[in-house]
Structures are given as structure tokens and as C-alpha cells.
Amino acid sequence: MKNYQFSMLFFVLLLVCTNVCLAQSRVQTDPAKVFLNPPESAKPGVLWMWMGSNLSKSGITRDLEALKKEGFNRTTMFSLADITTPWAGEIKKSPTPELVSWTEPWWKLVRHAALESKRLGMDFGMYNGPSYESSGGPWISPELSMQEICWGETKLSGNKHISVNLSRPQVNPRGHTPWPIYNPETGLVERPEIAARKTYYKDIAVIALPAGGVVPEKSVIDLTAKMQANGQLEWDAPAGDWIIYRFGHTTTGTLIQPAQWKATGLECDKMSQQAVDFHMDHVVGEIKKHLGDLIGTGFTHVHFDSYEAGDPTWTPRMREEFRSRRGYDLLPYLASFAKRTVGSKQDSAKFRADFSATIKDLYRDVYFKTIAKKLKAANLTFLCEPYGGPWRQDEIMPLVQNVMTEFWTHKGKYAPYELDPTVAALRKSGQNIIEAEAFTGDPKDSKWNETPAWLKSMGDAAFCAGVNRFILHRFVQQPWDDKYKPGATMGQWGTHFDRTQTWWEPGKALVKYWQRCQALLQWGHIVSPADDFTASVADKSTDVKAIHRNADNTDIYFVANVNRSAGSVNCSFKITGKQPELWDPVTGDMRNLSDFKESNGHTLIPLDFDNSQSYFIVFRNKVLKTSAKPNFMPVVPIAVIDGFWNVKFDATWGGPAQAVKFNALEDWTLNSEPGIKYYSGTAVYTNSFNIANTKITGNKMPLYIDLGVVNHIAKVKINNIDIGVVWTAPWRIKIPAQLLKSKGNKIEIAVTNVWANRLIGDEQEPADMEWMPGHMNSGDFLKEFPSWFLNNQPRPSKGRYCFTTWNYFKKDSPLVSSGLLGPVRVVTE
């Protein structure tokens, strides 16, 4: 009896647990719940730039807390030079010069970041050395660095005994670093001389070839054993004219960058097992030493960025590796490097292809496999942007646990970099999460003038290309007091996602938009037939792209107008028998669409798009019915909020001390008052309005506040109730039911613009900092920290308000239109 009762109890518990698990599974796969409550995987991350020695413990805490509050959950730290100009640069008189990447004082800050990340429940990791390029550091010796083949030539006539000293091949002492850097030893921005290129050298072989023409393989004579260590060669040369080649290898002199000068070192040899083992053992060893108890909680991953270290031409075991992989000896073909043809043109071409294939093999089998193996053994995730280097992407992709691609902002448009092939390779390997280094910008696009609305269409284009998690480029560690804004920069690079950004706090609405999008774009699985979706546009004003995901008999399309203009589009979805729904990721609203028809296996839906607008079109239920009711009702004005506005600026940032009366809405930059003309930050507009009671009670359609033109983001309150943030077209927000009164409604609109105008305003004042020109005519960088900053004193130039390490502007730089321009209306549909 007891056994029977126990068995029944066990069965009941098992049934309950099964039902709970099934319910949890349904919750996790229910797209509506995912959309309304995005999971952790849908939260974006940032590339967290630690700029040289300019770091602080308190700043790290404030950074992480700000990111957590904003809706991010991952940081990947890069330890760079003080400034990027775009090359590695130095800002003199740092308040904390002792902080050098990968030294003990620096590691204490890394540990603090890991502890804080654990406290906040955030994912934290870092690059695999100083800089963002590529794998190396001061610990890499010339022997373990990337290698290049080099040679010397000696011409002679034969039919006699030859006694000659073959000089060691000489190379340019300047290394093959792809970009110049600031060299404090010379004070120049240059590709510096690498001492080891004069001192480090190893022989490969000595061969003799007939002096001219195509050389049969059997005519290549191996003289390696006949040369002594000092280069002396004794040889009984056959008749004819000969060229003796002494082949060897030396370091390429390729330096990691852009790192602090004291943290700069050589790139490791990616084809040498010894070198990659040494580099990874050093990296993992240092992480274990300083963060061992936090691995897996406060510290989770190691990153390898897109590759820019160049193509090596040798590694110490190349001859052995080539023979084992290609089945023949490369020695007779070494002369191909000296532009000689051995065997035939076809034979030499085959050798070059085989040599290239061997390099690709070694990058796969040595570099990527070793990284993957050692990080896995250390319980660390392998993050990588696996493109740009000498490898076959589809072979190395499965070795990377977490693959990232990238896209840039270029002339205000989406500019993918190696994105499509990376997405294709990831899908081929069955990976679902496709991350992107997102919105990487250069000074033509990003000069403290970026806005959430400007970014939207570019991000949407990346979503349609297959990306489903943004890792923003970039977020800079802000070490100083918050009065020093915009603060530290990455020099000229990157979109300015910083907690010091003017619109950081209201920008949370943009992050929420990304979360909703990424939640659904990670849900289910990708569907990608060529004729799955089409869009017919009459006037070419819009450019509509889409991506389709499916699971559990539910189909979800993300459909986005990636043009900054409005239009109507007839969209065709290869689905029938299901009711289309529109889910708006900006607002979170979900509704059925009534105007659609089915034809030839497709559902045809007319959709209206505003500037850069996007929707999810969802098919999950049986068709209810179609109707003539349009999917988008025309907007009907209920009331115009006009008259004068009281506008309160922040005097801390140069605004008027008292509220200003605007008789009509106007662009701040057209105001004669400098404190308004050059103002950057938030200004609060207040007004009051009446509305006919019949229009409140009799109108059964929803009511909205329509802001008209806003530069650049606005937070709206009505009758002291916060109703949300307006950051993108159609620039309106729903008014909660029962909130309006017939008389005396108070409206408060907090409008935030960008930093550019205040920075330009500062340039009208006397200088109190010294600047050095950047190296692409893209602005100036701080030469040294001024004494008033170091001593926490009032700044000498009283009319200046901003402090930053990079200056894009002159006094005559054009201002950016700012403020609430309206008209502000109450509207309905």
C-alpha cells in the first residue's frame, strides 16, 4: 500500500513538473510574451573603450550602472591608447599615468569591473590583449612574432670553384604595421623602426638557379648544407651564369594597435603552435591570476576583433607543414618569392595557390583551434569577428562560440562590412544569434550630432540583413566627474553612445525598441526563400526590406522602410489562411489588420510607412474577416496647442537662468540669445490647453499628442503624468484614457538636442586647452590635460562649458537645428 501511494505521489509530481515545464516552454516560445517582455538575450551590449591611462574605479561603476539602467547587459572592454587620431595617440599630463594596460594597477580596475558586473548581473569580458588589433603584446618576442620570408641574391659565373660570403638578407627596418602610430621616441606619427628586423634572422635555405628564364625544377640546386653559419659558401659551380639565393625569415615587425606605447608589442605568429600557445597561455594565465574566482560570473568572455594584421609569408615549421599538407617539398619553389618561374608558369601558379592554402590551413588548425581549445578549458567564451584574415570563413566559423559581424554608418546610410558572408556562414553552421558591432562611425557621420531617429533606419537595415543583436560601437569609459562632459572619447571614431550623451536618459526608448526587435528576430528560425516577400512602391519614396521567422505554425515578418521619407507600399507575404497582425516595436502596440486579400498563395496587405518606420507583421491565427476599413486611419486634429510656451533651459550648460517665453515655437539656433543659440541639453516646454468635452467623451478612437517637428527627442507629460518618450516618426504618442480634462490641461515637453551646438558655442570663447591636429583632417585631440582640470579649479575661459578629448568643430562650424518646432496638436484617427 505504501509503495502504491508512493508511486501515485511520484506520478502526480511528475505530471505537475511536466505541465510546468510545458507551460514554461510555451511562455518562452510565445512570441507575444517575448515581444512584450524581451529576454536577456535580446538586450544589446557595448564595446567598452578604456582609453589609455584615463580610467577610474568610480567611473567604471557609474558606467556599468548607467548601462544596466538603460537596458544593456553586456560589455566587452578594449584597452586602447589615450586617443585614436585615428592612430594610437597620447594625451600628456594624465592625472593617472600609472595605469598602463595589462599591468598590476590596470588589472585592479579590471577586477573591480568584473565584481561590479557580477553585482549587476551583467556579462563582462575583454579583448585578448592591449589594443583592438589583433593578437599580441609586449610579451611576444621576435621569435614568436609574425614572420616574413626574405632573401638576398648573389650573381656569379660557374665552371669553377666558388668561395663567397653570402650576406644576410636585409629588410626595411620599419615593420609591416598596417597603420602608423604615434612614436614617442621620435615624436612622429609613423610606422616605427623595429630593432629586431635588424637583429633577428633565421636561415631557411640556400639555392642556386640558372640566371635567366624559366627554370626546370630539377635545375634548382640546394646549397644549404654547403653554407657555414657565418654565410661562407664553398661550391663547385657548373658552367653557366647563376644566381644564388639565400632565403631566411625575420619578424614582420607588425605591432598591435592602437595601444598605449608602453603596452604596445609585436603580433604573435598565428601559424606557430609555440607562439599561439604562448600568447594564449599568457592571456588566460593573467585572467586566471586576477579574475580566477570570477570566471563564469563576473567575467565571461575573450574577444578577437576583425583582422588587420596583414598576411604573413613564413613560420618556422612552414617547410614541414607544407610537405605534409601538399605532398611535395616547397624548397625548389622558394625562388617564386623572388619573382622567378620554376617548372612552368602553371607550376609556379600552383605552388603559390598551395602556399596560400597552407597558410589558410595553419590559421585554422593552429590559431583558431588553439584559441577555441584554451578558452573552453578556462570556461571562457570565444568571441570573434572572424573576417579580414587569411582563412576560409566557413571552416573557422564553427570554432567560434560567439560570432560577431559589423556595420558602419556611412553618409548617413547603412554600410555593412563583411556582413552578408558572415551571416550566411553562421546560418550554414546552424547558429541563431547573429551579433553585430553596430553603428561604427567615422567623423563624417559621427561628431556629437547623432540622434536616435537618425540611427533607426540603419539599424533596421541590419535587422533585415539577419543581425539580431547589436553590440554598439562604442561606449567610452568616463573616468571623471560628471561636470566634465561630453568627457572622454575614442578620438575620432565611433557613434557617441556614452552615458554623458545629451539624450542618454530618454534614449532608453531606443534601447527598448531594439530589445523588442531583437526578441522577435531571435525567436523561431529564419525563413529565406527568394519570393517570400515583395514590396510594390509607386513613387520610390520608400525602400522596404523584410526578414521572416517561423515557429509553431506562426510566421513573423519584420518589415522596415529604410528610407527617411514616407510612403504607401503594397506588401505581399507568401502565406494564406491566417489573420495578419501589426505589432509596433516602437510603442509595443499590437492590433489586427482588416484590409488585406489573398491571391495565388499570397496575402496582400497595403501598409503605410512614415520616415524610417518599421513593423512586425504577424500571422498566427485563423482569418477573422477582411473589411474595407483601412489599415491606417487618417489623422484628424482635435486641438492645436499654440500661444506662448514657457521654456526652461539649464543654466549649468549656458542656458538662460530664468524661463524664457516663446511666443511661437522656433529653432534655438535662430535665437539671438547665445545661451539659447548654442545650447545643448534638455529644455522643458510648458503650456496649457483646453479641449471640448464632447471631443473627449464622444471620440471613441484613441487620442494622441502629435509633436510635429522635434529636434531631437522629447519626453512628454500631461497633467503631471509621464506618458513617454517620442524619438522617431510619426512623432506622436498615445494619451492614456481619462487623462484629459475639458479645461486647464497642462502639457510639459522636455526636448533634448545634441552636443554639437554647445561645443561650437564654446569655440566662440577664448581657448583654455591646447589641441593637436588629428591625422585625417577630422578634428583635433587634446595635447595635454590643462592645469585647471588637474587641480579641479574653475576654468579660465568662463564662457566655455564642455570638456572633451576630441574637438570636431571650429567657431564657424554649422549649427544643428534644435528644439521643438511643432505644430503641437491633439489628434485622433
C-alpha positions, -999 to 999 in steps of 0.1 A, spaced: 0 0 0 28 24 9 46 16 -23 14 22 -42 8 55 -25 44 65 -32 41 55 -68 9 76 -72 25 105 -55 56 103 -77 33 101 -108 14 132 -97 46 151 -90 60 140 -124 28 151 -141 29 185 -124 65 191 -132 58 181 -168 29 205 -171 50 233 -155 79 226 -179 55 226 -209 39 259 -197 74 274 -193 82 262 -228 51 278 -241 59 310 -224 94 310 -238 81 303 -273 50 326 -272 61 355 -295 37 379 -278 52 374 -244 87 376 -259 78 408 -276 63 424 -246 89 411 -221 122 407 -240 146 381 -226 182 388 -215 195 376 -249 175 404 -266 193 431 -247 221 449 -266 257 452 -255 285 477 -260 321 477 -269 335 495 -238 366 516 -247 391 522 -219 412 550 -232 448 547 -221 456 557 -185 424 578 -182 403 554 -161 388 554 -126 371 530 -103 342 553 -96 338 559 -133 336 522 -140 309 518 -115 289 547 -129 293 533 -165 280 499 -156 251 512 -135 241 535 -163 242 507 -189 222 484 -167 195 510 -161 194 518 -199 187 482 -208 221 468 -218 235 436 -203 270 431 -218 303 450 -220 333 439 -240 363 460 -229 391 472 -251 422 488 -236 434 514 -261 457 544 -264 447 577 -247 432 588 -280 428 575 -316 437 601 -341 428 576 -359 461 561 -349 473 555 -314 479 589 -298 490 602 -264 475 629 -242 502 643 -219 499 651 -182 474 623 -175 461 625 -139 467 587 -136 498 579 -156 505 547 -136 476 530 -154 491 510 -182 473 482 -199 480 447 -186 500 459 -156 490 454 -120 473 488 -114 453 483 -145 443 447 -135 429 461 -102 404 481 -122 395 451 -144 388 431 -113 366 460 -100 347 459 -133 342 422 -130 330 425 -94 306 452 -104 293 433 -134 286 403 -111 267 425 -87 246 440 -115 241 407 -133 259 418 -164 281 400 -189 316 413 -189 346 403 -210 376 419 -228 399 419 -258 427 394 -259 454 420 -252 460 457 -254 445 474 -284 419 462 -308 443 446 -333 450 417 -332 468 391 -310 499 400 -292 516 423 -268 548 433 -251 552 396 -241 557 385 -277 594 381 -286 607 384 -322 610 346 -324 573 343 -316 561 371 -338 546 371 -373 573 362 -398 582 372 -433 604 354 -459 634 375 -471 663 368 -494 695 380 -508 709 375 -543 744 368 -555 752 366 -592 782 347 -605 796 326 -633 803 289 -629 826 262 -643 848 268 -613 850 265 -575 831 293 -558 841 307 -524 818 335 -515 803 350 -483 766 354 -487 754 384 -469 724 381 -446 693 394 -464 684 429 -454 649 442 -449 634 477 -443 637 483 -406 602 497 -405 577 470 -398 546 460 -416 522 475 -391 492 484 -413 487 519 -398 511 545 -385 512 552 -348 525 580 -326 560 571 -317 571 590 -286 607 581 -293 607 602 -324 577 625 -318 563 614 -352 533 596 -364 549 568 -384 555 531 -389 583 528 -365 616 511 -369 616 477 -353 650 469 -339 645 431 -343 643 435 -380 680 443 -379 690 417 -353 666 387 -356 671 364 -386 669 327 -393 681 309 -424 656 288 -444 677 276 -474 704 285 -500 695 276 -536 712 282 -569 693 288 -602 704 295 -637 705 332 -640 677 337 -665 644 324 -679 621 297 -667 640 272 -645 631 235 -646 626 222 -610 655 197 -614 678 226 -623 673 242 -588 703 232 -567 701 230 -529 733 245 -514 720 248 -478 745 223 -464 774 240 -482 770 273 -464 786 278 -430 769 297 -401 789 328 -410 775 328 -445 806 314 -462 797 292 -492 821 267 -509 807 253 -541 820 238 -573 796 256 -597 787 241 -631 792 261 -662 769 290 -669 756 321 -652 740 315 -618 721 334 -591 725 321 -555 696 330 -532 700 330 -495 665 326 -481 656 333 -445 629 348 -423 626 376 -398 598 393 -379 573 413 -399 576 439 -372 538 441 -371 527 458 -339 494 455 -321 474 488 -322 461 512 -312 476 506 -277 495 528 -252 531 529 -262 542 511 -231 517 484 -238 525 480 -275 542 449 -287 545 425 -316 518 404 -331 522 367 -324 528 342 -352 494 328 -359 508 298 -378 532 287 -350 518 264 -324 545 275 -300 537 312 -305 499 308 -302 502 286 -272 525 312 -255 501 341 -263 470 323 -251 487 309 -220 498 344 -211 463 358 -217 444 331 -199 471 329 -172 467 366 -164 429 364 -164 431 334 -140 456 352 -118 435 384 -114 399 371 -120 400 334 -115 372 333 -89 350 355 -111 353 335 -143 318 325 -154 301 351 -133 318 385 -133 340 377 -163 328 356 -191 345 361 -225 376 370 -245 372 388 -278 392 388 -311 383 417 -334 382 418 -372 417 411 -385 440 438 -398 474 423 -390 483 415 -426 493 383 -444 524 365 -431 547 347 -456 565 323 -432 565 304 -400 594 283 -386 577 250 -395 564 261 -428 585 236 -449 574 206 -428 538 218 -427 537 224 -465 552 189 -473 527 171 -450 497 191 -463 505 194 -500 526 163 -506 558 179 -521 588 200 -510 585 237 -514 623 243 -515 627 244 -553 598 269 -555 613 294 -530 626 313 -559 590 322 -568 591 347 -540 620 364 -559 597 365 -590 614 335 -607 593 310 -626 601 274 -616 589 244 -637 564 264 -657 541 293 -652 514 268 -643 537 250 -618 546 283 -601 510 294 -600 501 260 -585 528 265 -558 515 299 -550 480 286 -546 493 257 -525 513 280 -503 483 302 -497 462 271 -489 488 261 -464 486 295 -447 448 291 -445 452 256 -431 475 268 -404 453 297 -394 425 272 -389 444 244 -373 468 264 -351 453 299 -345 416 293 -343 416 258 -329 441 267 -302 422 298 -291 389 277 -290 405 249 -271 423 270 -245 393 294 -238 369 264 -235 393 248 -210 393 280 -190 354 282 -191 356 314 -212 335 321 -242 353 327 -275 340 359 -292 353 369 -326 347 389 -358 362 362 -380 369 380 -412 396 400 -429 423 374 -425 440 346 -445 415 319 -437 384 302 -451 355 316 -432 332 286 -433 360 264 -418 368 286 -388 332 298 -381 322 266 -362 352 270 -339 339 304 -326 313 302 -299 300 337 -304 304 353 -339 301 390 -345 298 408 -378 297 446 -382 281 476 -400 290 512 -402 273 545 -407 284 559 -440 270 592 -453 240 586 -431 233 552 -446 237 516 -435 271 503 -446 278 466 -439 313 453 -436 317 416 -444 282 412 -430 264 392 -457 290 364 -460 293 362 -422 255 359 -418 254 333 -445 282 312 -429 265 315 -395 232 302 -409 251 274 -426 266 264 -393 231 265 -376 238 294 -353 208 316 -344 222 346 -326 240 369 -351 257 398 -333 270 429 -350 294 456 -340 268 482 -346 269 518 -360 306 521 -362 311 557 -373 338 580 -386 339 618 -383 320 624 -415 290 609 -397 296 610 -360 306 643 -344 283 645 -314 254 651 -338 239 616 -340 203 611 -329 181 581 -322 159 589 -351 189 592 -375 202 558 -363 169 539 -367 168 532 -404 204 520 -404 198 496 -375 166 484 -392 186 476 -424 210 455 -403 180 436 -388 167 429 -423 201 416 -433 200 390 -405 215 407 -374 196 401 -343 217 415 -315 235 449 -315 268 454 -297 272 491 -300 304 508 -312 311 524 -289 308 533 -252 338 551 -237 348 547 -201 341 581 -184 365 584 -155 359 620 -144 333 640 -125 301 644 -144 307 681 -147 333 672 -174 310 665 -204 309 651 -230 341 637 -215 365 611 -228 362 600 -264 376 573 -286 391 601 -306 376 604 -340 359 570 -340 325 557 -334 289 567 -328 287 585 -294 269 561 -272 280 573 -238 263 579 -205 274 616 -210 254 618 -242 227 645 -240 199 621 -249 212 591 -229 183 591 -204 154 594 -229 174 573 -253 162 544 -232 132 543 -255 155 535 -284 171 507 -264 136 493 -256 128 493 -293 160 473 -300 151 448 -273 116 442 -288 130 438 -322 158 415 -312 135 394 -291 114 385 -321 143 383 -345 159 357 -322 126 338 -319 119 308 -340 141 302 -370 149 320 -402 130 316 -434 146 329 -465 131 319 -499 137 345 -526 100 351 -533 88 350 -497 81 388 -495 78 415 -521 70 452 -518 55 473 -546 62 511 -542 46 535 -565 67 566 -561 101 552 -549 99 573 -518 103 543 -496 127 514 -496 111 485 -478 131 455 -467 119 425 -447 131 393 -429 109 363 -420 110 340 -390 88 310 -382 80 285 -354 49 266 -341 27 275 -371 34 312 -365 51 334 -391 66 368 -382 80 393 -407 100 424 -397 92 449 -424 111 482 -424 112 514 -445 149 521 -445 144 555 -463 140 587 -445 107 596 -463 71 584 -460 50 564 -485 24 537 -490 35 502 -500 17 471 -512 33 442 -495 30 406 -505 36 377 -480 38 341 -491 11 330 -466 -26 323 -467 -53 314 -443 -40 335 -414 -51 368 -399 -24 395 -403 -15 415 -372 7 446 -368 30 448 -338 47 481 -334 81 477 -317 84 514 -310 52 515 -289 46 479 -281 11 481 -295 -5 450 -312 -35 450 -334 -53 431 -362 -52 444 -398 -85 444 -416 -76 455 -451 -59 425 -469 -67 399 -495 -54 365 -506 -43 358 -541 -22 330 -556 -9 317 -523 0 352 -510 -15 376 -486 -15 411 -500 -15 440 -474 -14 478 -481 9 493 -455 17 530 -448 52 539 -436 65 571 -422 101 582 -422 122 551 -412 92 533 -398 90 496 -392 66 469 -380 63 433 -373 36 416 -394 25 385 -376 4 356 -389 -6 332 -361 -44 328 -360 -71 319 -385 -85 347 -406 -113 366 -389 -126 385 -418 -115 412 -442 -132 446 -445 -130 479 -463 -117 496 -431 -82 509 -439 -52 496 -420 -41 531 -412 -68 557 -404 -62 594 -414 -50 616 -386 -77 642 -376 -68 673 -355 -88 678 -323 -69 708 -309 -38 728 -317 -17 738 -287 -4 772 -295 1 806 -278 32 812 -258 53 785 -243 74 788 -212 108 772 -219 133 764 -191 169 758 -201 197 745 -178 219 774 -168 246 749 -158 252 744 -196 249 780 -206 212 784 -209 193 814 -195 189 814 -157 152 822 -159 125 805 -180 120 822 -214 87 829 -231 84 817 -267 55 835 -284 58 809 -311 78 777 -315 112 784 -330 146 768 -338 170 775 -309 199 782 -334 180 812 -348 177 828 -314 198 859 -308 205 849 -272 238 830 -272 227 808 -243 198 795 -265 215 796 -299 244 774 -287 225 754 -261 229 717 -258 209 695 -234 173 695 -223 149 724 -222 114 719 -207 84 735 -226 52 741 -207 18 752 -219 -18 747 -212 -48 739 -234 -85 732 -234 -104 707 -253 -141 704 -259 -157 678 -235 -176 662 -264 -143 655 -282 -130 638 -251 -161 617 -243 -176 613 -277 -144 603 -296 -140 565 -293 -108 565 -313 -75 569 -294 -61 604 -288 -25 613 -294 -2 642 -288 15 649 -322 47 670 -318 52 679 -354 89 685 -359 112 678 -329 150 682 -328 158 657 -314 140 637 -287 112 646 -263 97 633 -231 60 642 -227 39 648 -195 2 657 -195 -13 669 -162 19 658 -145 16 622 -158 46 609 -177 32 594 -210 65 585 -226 93 594 -250 89 605 -286 121 598 -306 111 588 -341 84 593 -368 55 596 -367 64 618 -337 33 613 -317 23 594 -286 -9 580 -272 -27 598 -244 -39 574 -218 -77 572 -215 -94 596 -190 -63 617 -187 -76 648 -205 -99 674 -190 -121 699 -208 -101 728 -194 -68 736 -179 -47 706 -193 -11 711 -186 15 698 -211 52 696 -204 76 686 -231 113 680 -222 132 684 -255 168 673 -258 191 681 -287 227 671 -294 261 682 -280 273 698 -313 259 733 -307 274 738 -272 307 726 -285 305 751 -314 294 778 -289 325 771 -268 346 778 -298 334 814 -298 353 819 -265 390 822 -257 408 789 -257 418 773 -223 431 740 -237 458 731 -262 449 709 -292 469 689 -317 456 682 -352 443 647 -359 457 628 -388 428 627 -413 417 663 -412 389 652 -390 394 673 -359 418 679 -330 428 660 -300 438 672 -265 475 678 -264 477 677 -226 454 679 -196 452 716 -185 463 726 -151 428 739 -141 414 705 -148 442 687 -130 438 709 -99 399 710 -100 399 747 -105 374 770 -123 383 771 -159 399 803 -172 375 807 -201 343 815 -184 321 811 -215 332 775 -221 311 747 -207 322 715 -223 353 693 -217 362 666 -241 393 649 -255 384 654 -292 372 685 -309 354 683 -343 345 720 -345 356 755 -353 338 787 -344 321 788 -378 310 752 -379 273 750 -389 249 746 -360 224 717 -358 187 727 -359 173 722 -324 142 724 -303 105 718 -306 93 733 -339 58 718 -339 30 723 -345 19 705 -313 -16 691 -317 -41 667 -301 -51 643 -328 -72 612 -333 -75 586 -361 
